[in-house]
Amino acid sequence: MAVCSIDGVDLAEWLVRNELALDWPMYSKDEYDKAQRDAEHAGRGMCRQPR
């Protein structure tokens, strides 16, 4: 797995945190677990509940 970043921001973490991608622990080794839990808790992106 490679880390891609712009101005010091990890793009994969940003995508997971904004629920535009999901963490895949098999490859990330739980690197983005907290970001995914934060996004789920906040109801962002794919986790947003329909009204």
KEDOZA-28954 format. One record per residue: x, y, z of N, C-alpha, C, CB in turn; residue number from 1. Coordinates in steps of 0.05 Angstrom, whole numbers. Atoms other than C-alpha are relative to their C-alpha. Glycine has a CB too. Example, Ala and Ser with C-alpha at 12.3 -4.5 7.8 and 13.67 -1.06 7.14 Angstrom:
KEDOZA-28954
<pt <18; -24; 0>; <246; -90; 156>; <18; 24; 0>; <-20; 1; 25>; 1>;
<pt <-16; -24; -1>; <273; -21; 143>; <-15; 22; 14>; <9; 9; -29>; 2>;
end
This chain:
KEDOZA-28954
<pt <17; -23; 0>; <0; 0; 0>; <18; 25; 0>; <-19; 0; 24>; 1>;
<pt <-15; -25; 1>; <26; 69; -17>; <-17; 22; 12>; <7; 7; -30>; 2>;
<pt <14; -23; -11>; <8; 135; 16>; <3; 23; -20>; <12; 8; 28>; 3>;
<pt <0; -23; 18>; <-12; 191; -30>; <-10; 24; 17>; <-19; -4; -24>; 4>;
<pt <7; -23; -15>; <-15; 261; -1>; <3; 26; -16>; <17; 2; 26>; 5>;
<pt <-2; -27; 12>; <-24; 334; -20>; <3; 19; 24>; <-25; 7; -18>; 6>;
<pt <-5; -20; -21>; <5; 388; 25>; <-2; -14; 28>; <-20; 23; -1>; 7>;
<pt <-1; 14; -25>; <14; 335; 80>; <-26; -14; 8>; <7; 19; 21>; 8>;
<pt <26; 13; -6>; <-58; 310; 77>; <-1; -27; -14>; <-24; 18; -9>; 9>;
<pt <2; 27; 11>; <-64; 234; 68>; <-27; -2; -15>; <2; -21; 23>; 10>;
<pt <25; 0; 16>; <-115; 228; 11>; <-18; -23; 7>; <7; -2; -29>; 11>;
<pt <17; 22; -8>; <-139; 159; 32>; <-14; 6; 26>; <17; -26; 3>; 12>;
<pt <14; -7; -26>; <-153; 183; 103>; <-22; 20; -5>; <21; 10; 20>; 13>;
<pt <20; -21; 5>; <-189; 244; 76>; <-25; -13; -13>; <12; 21; -19>; 14>;
<pt <22; 13; 13>; <-232; 200; 31>; <-16; -17; 19>; <10; -18; -23>; 15>;
<pt <14; 16; -20>; <-249; 152; 88>; <-14; 18; 19>; <20; -19; 14>; 16>;
<pt <12; -18; -20>; <-262; 209; 137>; <-25; 13; -11>; <21; 21; 9>; 17>;
<pt <23; -12; 12>; <-311; 239; 88>; <-19; -20; -13>; <9; 20; -21>; 18>;
<pt <17; 22; 9>; <-342; 171; 73>; <-3; -1; -31>; <-27; 1; 13>; 19>;
<pt <0; 3; 29>; <-324; 174; -1>; <15; -26; -7>; <13; 24; -13>; 20>;
<pt <-14; 26; 3>; <-284; 109; 9>; <-3; -14; 27>; <30; 3; -9>; 21>;
<pt <1; 16; -24>; <-284; 53; 60>; <27; -11; 7>; <-21; -23; -2>; 22>;
<pt <-25; 12; -9>; <-226; 28; 101>; <-1; -30; -6>; <5; 5; 31>; 23>;
<pt <-3; 29; 5>; <-202; -41; 80>; <23; -10; 17>; <4; -6; -31>; 24>;
<pt <-20; 7; -19>; <-165; -66; 141>; <21; -21; -9>; <-13; -10; 25>; 25>;
<pt <-19; 20; 10>; <-134; -125; 104>; <24; 13; -13>; <-15; -18; -21>; 26>;
<pt <-22; -14; 13>; <-91; -75; 66>; <10; 24; 16>; <-9; 9; -27>; 27>;
<pt <-8; -24; -15>; <-91; -14; 111>; <11; -6; 28>; <-23; 19; 2>; 28>;
<pt <-8; 8; -27>; <-75; -52; 175>; <-13; 18; 21>; <31; 2; 3>; 29>;
<pt <16; -17; -18>; <-130; -11; 210>; <10; 29; 1>; <1; -11; 27>; 30>;
<pt <-10; -27; 1>; <-94; 54; 191>; <-23; 21; 0>; <18; 4; -24>; 31>;
<pt <22; -19; 3>; <-161; 87; 175>; <-25; -7; 16>; <-7; 3; -29>; 32>;
<pt <22; 9; -16>; <-205; 53; 226>; <-13; 24; 15>; <8; -21; 20>; 33>;
<pt <11; -23; -16>; <-213; 116; 270>; <-14; 19; -19>; <22; 14; 15>; 34>;
<pt <12; -18; 19>; <-228; 159; 209>; <-27; -10; -9>; <19; 5; -25>; 35>;
<pt <25; 11; 8>; <-282; 111; 187>; <-21; 1; 22>; <4; -29; -10>; 36>;
<pt <18; -1; -22>; <-313; 107; 256>; <-10; 29; 5>; <13; -11; 26>; 37>;
<pt <8; -29; -3>; <-313; 184; 261>; <-21; 7; -21>; <25; 18; -2>; 38>;
<pt <19; -6; 21>; <-348; 189; 194>; <-27; -13; 4>; <12; -8; -28>; 39>;
<pt <26; 14; -5>; <-400; 137; 212>; <-15; 14; 23>; <6; -30; 8>; 40>;
<pt <12; -14; -22>; <-413; 172; 278>; <-13; 27; -8>; <20; 4; 23>; 41>;
<pt <9; -26; 9>; <-421; 239; 243>; <-22; -3; -22>; <23; 16; -11>; 42>;
<pt <20; 4; 21>; <-466; 208; 189>; <7; 14; -26>; <-27; 10; 9>; 43>;
<pt <-9; -13; 25>; <-424; 235; 131>; <-1; -20; -23>; <28; 10; 3>; 44>;
<pt <-3; 15; 24>; <-423; 210; 60>; <-19; -24; -2>; <27; -9; -3>; 45>;
<pt <15; 24; 3>; <-445; 138; 50>; <-15; -8; 25>; <18; -23; -9>; 46>;
<pt <13; 7; -26>; <-464; 133; 124>; <-24; 17; 6>; <20; 2; 22>; 47>;
<pt <23; -18; -5>; <-515; 189; 119>; <-26; -15; -3>; <1; 24; -19>; 48>;
<pt <26; 13; 1>; <-584; 164; 134>; <-20; 16; -18>; <-12; -3; 28>; 49>;
<pt <20; -14; 17>; <-639; 180; 82>; <-21; 12; 18>; <-12; -19; -21>; 50>;
<pt <21; -13; -15>; <-692; 228; 105>; <-27; -8; -9>; <3; 30; -2>; 51>;
end
